[in-house]
């Protein structure tokens, strides 16, 4: 039996074309299952995630919330692949794709705790596998309704102003910390499901145009 999925997109103020192209592909694929899309107008990210979770909890016919952030280029089949992971193992109530930080370091946004106040990114294995972790980015993630029902809202909170021996948390990491401390649910990441994190490269100061002209000259010479 195919589960019912709510697909939510926490929107940026502006959405890049690459991200929109991916979301359009996803919409075209998932309509065959009758899955529901959440109204994804712009809101602060934690508020948007909480609204999606509330909607899920209030509608008993929906099994999962799949959140896909609008600053990633998601594969067209990502929802189906995440659902397949959850359906393959009854332990898996939370599963996300492997995503990488946009900022300096560009490390995997999937972590294990080495202490209560320190976490480190995992080292992705060479093969595509499911890996259990302590915390994960929620930029491409599938969460079963019973996870939200096990916690008191709000589920997602920015804790940047909460000093905890040097560790503070974005809304996704604070959610994962609650899962770890308040429930027995496991958090999984599939290292072969990747949604590239979109970023602006360089500055439009003339140097990019010079690079473009140089490439065109190379192409013209080669042809």
C-alpha positions in Angstrom: 0.0 0.0 0.0 1.4 3.4 -1.0 1.5 5.8 1.9 0.1 9.3 1.7 2.7 12.1 1.7 2.5 15.8 2.3 5.2 17.7 0.3 6.2 21.0 1.8 8.7 23.5 0.4 10.0 26.1 2.8 10.5 29.0 0.4 13.3 31.5 0.1 12.4 35.1 -0.8 13.7 34.4 -4.3 13.9 30.9 -5.8 16.6 30.1 -8.4 15.6 28.6 -11.7 17.5 25.4 -11.1 15.5 24.8 -7.9 12.2 25.5 -9.5 13.0 23.2 -12.4 13.6 20.4 -10.0 10.3 21.1 -8.1 8.4 21.1 -11.3 9.8 17.7 -12.2 8.8 16.4 -8.8 5.3 17.8 -9.1 4.9 16.0 -12.4 6.0 12.7 -11.0 4.1 12.6 -7.7 0.7 13.6 -9.0 0.2 10.0 -10.0 0.1 9.0 -6.3 -2.3 11.7 -5.2 0.2 13.2 -2.8 -0.6 16.6 -1.3 1.4 19.8 -1.7 1.5 22.4 1.1 1.0 26.0 0.2 4.7 27.1 0.1 4.5 30.9 0.1 7.5 32.6 1.8 7.7 32.4 5.6 10.5 32.3 8.0 11.9 28.7 7.7 11.1 27.5 11.3 7.5 28.9 11.0 7.1 27.2 7.6 8.2 23.8 8.9 6.0 24.1 12.0 3.0 25.0 9.9 3.6 21.9 7.7 3.9 19.7 10.7 0.7 21.1 12.2 -1.1 20.5 9.0 0.1 16.9 8.9 -0.9 16.2 12.5 -4.4 17.8 11.9 -5.1 15.6 8.8 -5.2 12.0 9.9 -5.1 10.6 6.4 -1.5 11.7 5.8 1.3 9.4 6.8 4.5 11.4 6.0 5.8 15.0 5.7 8.5 15.4 3.0 10.3 18.7 3.2 12.3 19.9 0.2 14.1 23.2 0.6 13.9 25.7 -2.2 17.7 26.4 -2.3 18.5 22.9 -3.5 18.4 21.2 -6.9 16.3 18.1 -6.0 16.3 15.0 -8.2 12.9 14.5 -9.8 12.4 11.1 -8.1 13.6 12.1 -4.6 10.2 11.7 -2.9 9.7 8.2 -4.2 13.2 7.3 -3.2 12.8 8.5 0.3 9.5 6.8 0.6 11.1 3.5 -0.7 13.7 3.8 2.1 11.1 4.1 4.8 8.9 1.3 3.3 11.9 -1.1 3.2 12.5 -1.0 7.0 9.9 -0.4 9.7 12.5 1.2 11.9 12.9 4.1 9.5 10.6 6.9 10.5 13.0 9.7 9.6 15.2 9.6 6.5 16.9 12.3 4.6 19.1 12.8 1.6 22.8 13.5 1.9 23.3 17.3 1.5 26.4 19.4 1.8 26.9 22.8 3.4 26.9 25.8 1.1 29.4 27.7 3.3 33.1 27.3 3.7 34.1 23.7 4.5 31.2 22.3 2.4 31.0 19.3 4.7 28.1 16.8 4.8 25.1 18.1 6.8 24.8 14.8 8.6 26.4 14.5 12.0 27.3 12.3 14.9 27.7 13.6 18.5 31.0 13.0 20.1 29.7 14.6 23.3 26.5 16.4 24.4 28.0 19.6 23.2 30.0 18.6 20.1 29.0 17.0 16.9 31.1 16.2 13.8 30.0 15.5 10.2 30.1 12.0 9.0 32.5 10.8 6.4 30.3 9.5 3.5 31.1 5.9 2.4 32.1 5.3 -1.2 28.9 3.3 -1.8 25.3 4.5 -1.7 23.9 3.3 1.6 21.6 4.1 4.5 23.6 5.4 7.5 22.2 6.1 11.0 23.2 9.5 12.4 22.4 11.8 15.3 21.5 14.9 13.4 20.8 15.8 9.8 19.8 18.8 7.7 16.1 18.9 7.0 16.6 20.3 3.5 15.4 17.0 1.9 13.8 14.7 4.5 10.9 12.4 5.0 9.3 12.2 8.5 6.5 10.0 9.7 3.5 11.6 11.4 4.1 9.6 14.6 7.4 11.4 15.2 5.6 14.8 15.4 2.9 13.3 17.5 5.5 12.1 20.0 6.8 15.7 20.6 5.1 18.9 21.8 5.1 21.7 19.3 6.8 23.8 18.2 9.0 21.1 16.7 11.4 23.5 14.9 13.1 26.3 16.7 16.2 28.5 16.1 18.4 28.3 19.1 21.2 30.6 17.9 20.8 32.7 21.1 21.0 29.7 23.4 24.5 29.3 24.7 25.2 25.6 25.4 28.9 25.3 25.9 29.6 26.7 22.5 26.9 24.7 20.6 23.9 26.5 19.2 21.4 25.2 16.7 19.5 26.0 13.6 15.9 24.8 13.5 16.7 21.4 11.9 19.5 20.5 14.3 17.4 21.5 17.3 14.7 19.2 16.0 17.2 16.4 15.8 18.4 17.0 19.3 14.9 16.7 20.6 14.5 13.4 18.7 17.6 12.1 20.3 16.8 13.3 23.8 13.0 12.8 24.0 12.2 9.8 21.8 13.6 6.4 20.6 13.3 7.2 16.9 16.4 6.8 14.7 17.6 9.3 12.2 18.8 8.0 8.9 20.5 9.4 5.8 20.8 7.9 2.4 24.2 8.8 1.0 23.2 8.2 -2.6 20.3 10.7 -2.5 21.9 14.1 -3.1 20.2 17.4 -3.7 23.0 19.9 -4.6 23.0 23.0 -2.5 22.6 26.0 -4.9 24.9 28.9 -4.4 26.0 32.1 -6.1 29.5 31.8 -7.4 31.7 34.8 -7.8 30.8 38.5 -8.3 29.5 40.2 -11.4 32.4 42.7 -11.5 33.6 42.1 -15.0 35.8 39.2 -14.3 33.0 36.7 -15.1 32.5 38.3 -18.5 36.2 38.1 -19.2 36.1 34.4 -18.3 33.1 33.9 -20.6 34.9 35.6 -23.5 38.0 33.5 -22.9 35.9 30.3 -23.1 34.2 31.5 -26.3 37.6 32.1 -27.9 38.7 28.6 -26.9 35.5 27.1 -28.4 35.9 29.1 -31.6 39.6 27.9 -32.0 38.6 24.3 -31.3 35.8 24.4 -33.9 
